[in-house]
Amino acid sequence: MADATLVAGAAQLGIELEERQAAQLVRLLDELDDWNQRMNLTAIRERGAQITKHLLDSLSVQRFLQGERVLDVGTGPGFPGLPLAIVNPTRQFTLLDSTAKKLKFIDHVVGLLELPNVQTVHTRAENFRPAQRFDIVVSRAVGPVEQFVKWAGHLCVGGGRLLAMKGRHPAAELEKLPSGWKLAAVHRLNVPALDEERHLVEICRSHERL
Protein backbone atom coordinates (compact mmCIF):
# COMPACT_ATOMS: atom_id res chain seq x y z
CA MET A 1 0.00 0.00 0.00
CA ALA A 2 2.90 2.34 0.67
CA ASP A 3 3.90 2.44 -2.98
CA ALA A 4 0.32 3.13 -4.07
CA THR A 5 -0.06 5.84 -1.43
CA LEU A 6 3.13 7.51 -2.59
CA VAL A 7 2.29 7.36 -6.29
CA ALA A 8 -1.26 8.63 -5.72
CA GLY A 9 -0.06 11.40 -3.44
CA ALA A 10 2.58 12.53 -5.91
CA ALA A 11 -0.04 12.56 -8.66
CA GLN A 12 -2.16 14.91 -6.53
CA LEU A 13 0.86 17.22 -6.49
CA GLY A 14 1.09 17.06 -10.29
CA ILE A 15 4.03 14.66 -10.32
CA GLU A 16 3.72 11.46 -12.34
CA LEU A 17 6.31 9.21 -10.72
CA GLU A 18 8.15 6.80 -12.94
CA GLU A 19 8.45 3.27 -11.56
CA ARG A 20 12.17 3.73 -10.92
CA GLN A 21 11.59 7.03 -9.11
CA ALA A 22 8.91 5.52 -6.86
CA ALA A 23 11.26 2.65 -6.04
CA GLN A 24 14.08 5.07 -5.25
CA LEU A 25 11.87 7.09 -2.91
CA VAL A 26 10.79 3.96 -1.04
CA ARG A 27 14.41 2.78 -0.84
CA LEU A 28 15.32 6.15 0.64
CA LEU A 29 12.89 5.50 3.49
CA ASP A 30 14.19 1.93 3.91
CA GLU A 31 17.71 3.25 4.34
CA LEU A 32 16.48 5.96 6.71
CA ASP A 33 14.90 3.25 8.88
CA ASP A 34 18.10 1.21 8.83
CA TRP A 35 20.36 4.11 9.79
CA ASN A 36 17.89 5.31 12.42
CA GLN A 37 18.65 2.17 14.41
CA ARG A 38 22.25 3.38 14.81
CA MET A 39 21.86 7.15 14.89
CA ASN A 40 18.90 9.46 15.41
CA LEU A 41 18.24 11.01 11.99
CA THR A 42 14.49 11.56 12.32
CA ALA A 43 11.77 11.11 14.92
CA ILE A 44 9.26 10.05 12.28
CA ARG A 45 9.38 6.23 12.25
CA GLU A 46 5.96 5.10 10.99
CA ARG A 47 5.96 4.45 7.23
CA GLY A 48 2.72 6.22 6.43
CA ALA A 49 3.89 9.33 8.26
CA GLN A 50 7.27 9.13 6.53
CA ILE A 51 5.60 9.10 3.12
CA THR A 52 3.46 12.09 4.04
CA LYS A 53 5.82 14.19 6.15
CA HIS A 54 9.11 13.42 4.42
CA LEU A 55 8.39 12.50 0.80
CA LEU A 56 5.15 14.25 -0.15
CA ASP A 57 5.93 17.30 1.98
CA SER A 58 9.24 17.62 0.13
CA LEU A 59 7.63 17.14 -3.27
CA SER A 60 4.98 19.77 -2.54
CA VAL A 61 7.42 22.52 -3.62
CA GLN A 62 8.18 20.91 -6.98
CA ARG A 63 6.12 23.37 -9.03
CA PHE A 64 8.01 26.34 -7.55
CA LEU A 65 11.44 25.22 -8.71
CA GLN A 66 13.13 27.19 -11.49
CA GLY A 67 16.47 27.06 -13.23
CA GLU A 68 19.04 24.28 -13.04
CA ARG A 69 20.80 24.76 -9.69
CA VAL A 70 19.04 24.14 -6.38
CA LEU A 71 20.48 24.50 -2.88
CA ASP A 72 18.82 22.84 0.13
CA VAL A 73 19.96 24.68 3.29
CA GLY A 74 19.84 22.72 6.55
CA THR A 75 18.89 19.57 4.68
CA GLY A 76 19.14 17.27 7.71
CA PRO A 77 18.87 13.68 6.43
CA GLY A 78 18.08 15.00 2.94
CA PHE A 79 14.67 16.69 2.93
CA PRO A 80 13.43 18.23 0.74
CA GLY A 81 16.59 17.84 -1.38
CA LEU A 82 16.74 14.09 -1.98
CA PRO A 83 13.10 13.55 -3.04
CA LEU A 84 13.30 16.60 -5.30
CA ALA A 85 16.56 15.39 -6.83
CA ILE A 86 15.02 12.00 -7.56
CA VAL A 87 12.15 13.53 -9.55
CA ASN A 88 14.35 16.19 -11.20
CA PRO A 89 17.29 14.27 -12.69
CA THR A 90 18.25 17.14 -15.03
CA ARG A 91 18.64 19.66 -12.20
CA GLN A 92 21.71 19.89 -9.98
CA PHE A 93 21.14 19.75 -6.21
CA THR A 94 23.51 20.79 -3.44
CA LEU A 95 22.49 19.63 0.04
CA LEU A 96 24.07 21.67 2.84
CA ASP A 97 24.14 20.92 6.54
CA SER A 98 26.42 21.55 9.51
CA THR A 99 25.93 18.03 10.94
CA ALA A 100 28.38 15.56 9.43
CA LYS A 101 26.50 12.36 10.36
CA LYS A 102 23.45 13.45 8.39
CA LEU A 103 25.56 14.19 5.32
CA LYS A 104 27.20 10.78 5.68
CA PHE A 105 23.75 9.24 5.38
CA ILE A 106 22.96 11.36 2.33
CA ASP A 107 26.24 10.42 0.63
CA HIS A 108 25.41 6.76 1.28
CA VAL A 109 21.97 7.14 -0.30
CA VAL A 110 23.34 9.11 -3.27
CA GLY A 111 25.71 6.25 -4.06
CA LEU A 112 23.13 3.56 -3.48
CA LEU A 113 20.43 5.19 -5.61
CA GLU A 114 22.91 6.43 -8.24
CA LEU A 115 22.04 10.14 -8.04
CA PRO A 116 24.78 11.95 -9.99
CA ASN A 117 22.87 15.25 -9.66
CA VAL A 118 23.42 15.49 -5.88
CA GLN A 119 26.40 16.76 -3.93
CA THR A 120 26.74 17.53 -0.22
CA VAL A 121 28.46 20.41 1.56
CA HIS A 122 29.41 20.31 5.24
CA THR A 123 29.25 23.89 6.50
CA ARG A 124 26.87 26.59 7.65
CA ALA A 125 25.02 28.60 5.00
CA GLU A 126 26.54 31.91 6.09
CA ASN A 127 30.05 30.49 5.57
CA PHE A 128 29.40 28.88 2.18
CA ARG A 129 31.03 30.58 -0.80
CA PRO A 130 30.32 28.47 -3.89
CA ALA A 131 31.90 29.10 -7.28
CA GLN A 132 28.38 29.49 -8.68
CA ARG A 133 25.27 30.74 -6.96
CA PHE A 134 21.89 29.01 -7.12
CA ASP A 135 18.61 29.60 -8.96
CA ILE A 136 16.62 28.28 -5.98
CA VAL A 137 17.64 28.24 -2.33
CA VAL A 138 15.15 26.21 -0.29
CA SER A 139 14.93 25.37 3.38
CA ARG A 140 12.51 23.26 5.38
CA ALA A 141 13.87 23.80 8.88
CA VAL A 142 15.98 26.92 9.29
CA GLY A 143 14.07 28.93 11.87
CA PRO A 144 12.62 32.40 11.27
CA VAL A 145 12.35 33.62 7.67
CA GLU A 146 14.45 36.72 8.30
CA GLN A 147 17.32 34.58 9.59
CA PHE A 148 17.11 32.32 6.56
CA VAL A 149 17.42 35.37 4.29
CA LYS A 150 20.37 36.74 6.27
CA TRP A 151 22.18 33.41 6.26
CA ALA A 152 21.46 32.27 2.71
CA GLY A 153 20.57 35.34 0.62
CA HIS A 154 24.11 35.65 -0.75
CA LEU A 155 23.77 32.19 -2.27
CA CYS A 156 20.92 33.15 -4.60
CA VAL A 157 21.53 34.42 -8.16
CA GLY A 158 19.90 37.58 -9.48
CA GLY A 159 16.39 36.63 -10.50
CA GLY A 160 16.50 33.58 -8.26
CA ARG A 161 14.22 32.77 -5.37
CA LEU A 162 14.54 31.93 -1.69
CA LEU A 163 11.89 29.38 -0.68
CA ALA A 164 11.14 28.91 3.02
CA MET A 165 8.92 25.94 3.85
CA LYS A 166 6.77 26.74 6.88
CA GLY A 167 3.83 25.37 8.82
CA ARG A 168 1.38 28.10 9.69
CA HIS A 169 1.41 31.38 7.79
CA PRO A 170 4.39 33.25 9.32
CA ALA A 171 2.85 36.74 9.17
CA ALA A 172 4.95 38.21 12.00
CA GLU A 173 8.20 36.91 10.50
CA LEU A 174 7.44 38.51 7.16
CA GLU A 175 7.43 41.97 8.70
CA LYS A 176 11.13 41.63 9.50
CA LEU A 177 12.68 40.84 6.11
CA PRO A 178 16.22 42.25 5.74
CA SER A 179 16.83 45.31 3.60
CA GLY A 180 17.20 44.45 -0.07
CA TRP A 181 14.62 41.67 -0.04
CA LYS A 182 10.85 41.51 -0.46
CA LEU A 183 8.04 39.02 -0.29
CA ALA A 184 7.12 37.65 -3.71
CA ALA A 185 4.29 35.42 -2.49
CA VAL A 186 3.06 33.09 0.21
CA HIS A 187 1.67 29.85 -1.21
CA ARG A 188 -0.67 27.55 0.69
CA LEU A 189 0.59 24.01 0.17
CA ASN A 190 -1.80 21.09 0.19
CA VAL A 191 0.17 17.99 1.12
CA PRO A 192 -1.88 14.82 0.51
CA ALA A 193 -2.97 13.06 3.73
CA LEU A 194 -1.42 15.75 5.93
CA ASP A 195 -3.82 17.31 8.41
CA GLU A 196 -1.52 20.23 9.19
CA GLU A 197 -1.00 23.65 7.67
CA ARG A 198 1.83 24.12 5.21
CA HIS A 199 2.94 27.34 3.53
CA LEU A 200 5.76 28.23 1.18
CA VAL A 201 7.27 31.70 1.51
CA GLU A 202 8.78 32.94 -1.76
CA ILE A 203 11.29 35.79 -1.43
CA CYS A 204 13.18 37.80 -4.05
CA ARG A 205 15.40 40.86 -4.20
CA SER A 206 13.65 44.19 -3.71
CA HIS A 207 14.40 45.55 -7.19
CA GLU A 208 13.06 42.54 -9.09
CA ARG A 209 9.71 42.64 -10.81
CA LEU A 210 7.22 39.97 -9.76
C-alpha positions as CSV (number, residue, x, y, z in Angstrom):
1,M,0.0,0.0,0.0
2,A,2.9,2.3,0.7
3,D,3.9,2.4,-3.0
4,A,0.3,3.1,-4.1
5,T,-0.1,5.8,-1.4
6,L,3.1,7.5,-2.6
7,V,2.3,7.4,-6.3
8,A,-1.3,8.6,-5.7
9,G,-0.1,11.4,-3.4
10,A,2.6,12.5,-5.9
11,A,0.0,12.6,-8.7
12,Q,-2.2,14.9,-6.5
13,L,0.9,17.2,-6.5
14,G,1.1,17.1,-10.3
15,I,4.0,14.7,-10.3
16,E,3.7,11.5,-12.3
17,L,6.3,9.2,-10.7
18,E,8.2,6.8,-12.9
19,E,8.4,3.3,-11.6
20,R,12.2,3.7,-10.9
21,Q,11.6,7.0,-9.1
22,A,8.9,5.5,-6.9
23,A,11.3,2.6,-6.0
24,Q,14.1,5.1,-5.3
25,L,11.9,7.1,-2.9
26,V,10.8,4.0,-1.0
27,R,14.4,2.8,-0.8
28,L,15.3,6.2,0.6
29,L,12.9,5.5,3.5
30,D,14.2,1.9,3.9
31,E,17.7,3.3,4.3
32,L,16.5,6.0,6.7
33,D,14.9,3.3,8.9
34,D,18.1,1.2,8.8
35,W,20.4,4.1,9.8
36,N,17.9,5.3,12.4
37,Q,18.7,2.2,14.4
38,R,22.2,3.4,14.8
39,M,21.9,7.2,14.9
40,N,18.9,9.5,15.4
41,L,18.2,11.0,12.0
42,T,14.5,11.6,12.3
43,A,11.8,11.1,14.9
44,I,9.3,10.0,12.3
45,R,9.4,6.2,12.2
46,E,6.0,5.1,11.0
47,R,6.0,4.5,7.2
48,G,2.7,6.2,6.4
49,A,3.9,9.3,8.3
50,Q,7.3,9.1,6.5
51,I,5.6,9.1,3.1
52,T,3.5,12.1,4.0
53,K,5.8,14.2,6.1
54,H,9.1,13.4,4.4
55,L,8.4,12.5,0.8
56,L,5.2,14.3,-0.2
57,D,5.9,17.3,2.0
58,S,9.2,17.6,0.1
59,L,7.6,17.1,-3.3
60,S,5.0,19.8,-2.5
61,V,7.4,22.5,-3.6
62,Q,8.2,20.9,-7.0
63,R,6.1,23.4,-9.0
64,F,8.0,26.3,-7.5
65,L,11.4,25.2,-8.7
66,Q,13.1,27.2,-11.5
67,G,16.5,27.1,-13.2
68,E,19.0,24.3,-13.0
69,R,20.8,24.8,-9.7
70,V,19.0,24.1,-6.4
71,L,20.5,24.5,-2.9
72,D,18.8,22.8,0.1
73,V,20.0,24.7,3.3
74,G,19.8,22.7,6.6
75,T,18.9,19.6,4.7
76,G,19.1,17.3,7.7
77,P,18.9,13.7,6.4
78,G,18.1,15.0,2.9
79,F,14.7,16.7,2.9
80,P,13.4,18.2,0.7
81,G,16.6,17.8,-1.4
82,L,16.7,14.1,-2.0
83,P,13.1,13.6,-3.0
84,L,13.3,16.6,-5.3
85,A,16.6,15.4,-6.8
86,I,15.0,12.0,-7.6
87,V,12.1,13.5,-9.6
88,N,14.3,16.2,-11.2
89,P,17.3,14.3,-12.7
90,T,18.3,17.1,-15.0
91,R,18.6,19.7,-12.2
92,Q,21.7,19.9,-10.0
93,F,21.1,19.7,-6.2
94,T,23.5,20.8,-3.4
95,L,22.5,19.6,0.0
96,L,24.1,21.7,2.8
97,D,24.1,20.9,6.5
98,S,26.4,21.6,9.5
99,T,25.9,18.0,10.9
100,A,28.4,15.6,9.4
101,K,26.5,12.4,10.4
102,K,23.5,13.5,8.4
103,L,25.6,14.2,5.3
104,K,27.2,10.8,5.7
105,F,23.7,9.2,5.4
106,I,23.0,11.4,2.3
107,D,26.2,10.4,0.6
108,H,25.4,6.8,1.3
109,V,22.0,7.1,-0.3
110,V,23.3,9.1,-3.3
111,G,25.7,6.3,-4.1
112,L,23.1,3.6,-3.5
113,L,20.4,5.2,-5.6
114,E,22.9,6.4,-8.2
115,L,22.0,10.1,-8.0
116,P,24.8,12.0,-10.0
117,N,22.9,15.2,-9.7
118,V,23.4,15.5,-5.9
119,Q,26.4,16.8,-3.9
120,T,26.7,17.5,-0.2
121,V,28.5,20.4,1.6
122,H,29.4,20.3,5.2
123,T,29.3,23.9,6.5
124,R,26.9,26.6,7.6
125,A,25.0,28.6,5.0
126,E,26.5,31.9,6.1
127,N,30.0,30.5,5.6
128,F,29.4,28.9,2.2
129,R,31.0,30.6,-0.8
130,P,30.3,28.5,-3.9
131,A,31.9,29.1,-7.3
132,Q,28.4,29.5,-8.7
133,R,25.3,30.7,-7.0
134,F,21.9,29.0,-7.1
135,D,18.6,29.6,-9.0
136,I,16.6,28.3,-6.0
137,V,17.6,28.2,-2.3
138,V,15.1,26.2,-0.3
139,S,14.9,25.4,3.4
140,R,12.5,23.3,5.4
141,A,13.9,23.8,8.9
142,V,16.0,26.9,9.3
143,G,14.1,28.9,11.9
144,P,12.6,32.4,11.3
145,V,12.3,33.6,7.7
146,E,14.5,36.7,8.3
147,Q,17.3,34.6,9.6
148,F,17.1,32.3,6.6
149,V,17.4,35.4,4.3
150,K,20.4,36.7,6.3
151,W,22.2,33.4,6.3
152,A,21.5,32.3,2.7
153,G,20.6,35.3,0.6
154,H,24.1,35.6,-0.8
155,L,23.8,32.2,-2.3
156,C,20.9,33.2,-4.6
157,V,21.5,34.4,-8.2
158,G,19.9,37.6,-9.5
159,G,16.4,36.6,-10.5
160,G,16.5,33.6,-8.3
161,R,14.2,32.8,-5.4
162,L,14.5,31.9,-1.7
163,L,11.9,29.4,-0.7
164,A,11.1,28.9,3.0
165,M,8.9,25.9,3.9
166,K,6.8,26.7,6.9
167,G,3.8,25.4,8.8
168,R,1.4,28.1,9.7
169,H,1.4,31.4,7.8
170,P,4.4,33.3,9.3
171,A,2.9,36.7,9.2
172,A,4.9,38.2,12.0
173,E,8.2,36.9,10.5
174,L,7.4,38.5,7.2
175,E,7.4,42.0,8.7
176,K,11.1,41.6,9.5
177,L,12.7,40.8,6.1
178,P,16.2,42.2,5.7
179,S,16.8,45.3,3.6
180,G,17.2,44.5,-0.1
181,W,14.6,41.7,0.0
182,K,10.9,41.5,-0.5
183,L,8.0,39.0,-0.3
184,A,7.1,37.7,-3.7
185,A,4.3,35.4,-2.5
186,V,3.1,33.1,0.2
187,H,1.7,29.9,-1.2
188,R,-0.7,27.6,0.7
189,L,0.6,24.0,0.2
190,N,-1.8,21.1,0.2
191,V,0.2,18.0,1.1
192,P,-1.9,14.8,0.5
193,A,-3.0,13.1,3.7
194,L,-1.4,15.8,5.9
195,D,-3.8,17.3,8.4
196,E,-1.5,20.2,9.2
197,E,-1.0,23.7,7.7
198,R,1.8,24.1,5.2
199,H,2.9,27.3,3.5
200,L,5.8,28.2,1.2
201,V,7.3,31.7,1.5
202,E,8.8,32.9,-1.8
203,I,11.3,35.8,-1.4
204,C,13.2,37.8,-4.1
205,R,15.4,40.9,-4.2
206,S,13.6,44.2,-3.7
207,H,14.4,45.5,-7.2
208,E,13.1,42.5,-9.1
209,R,9.7,42.6,-10.8
210,L,7.2,40.0,-9.8
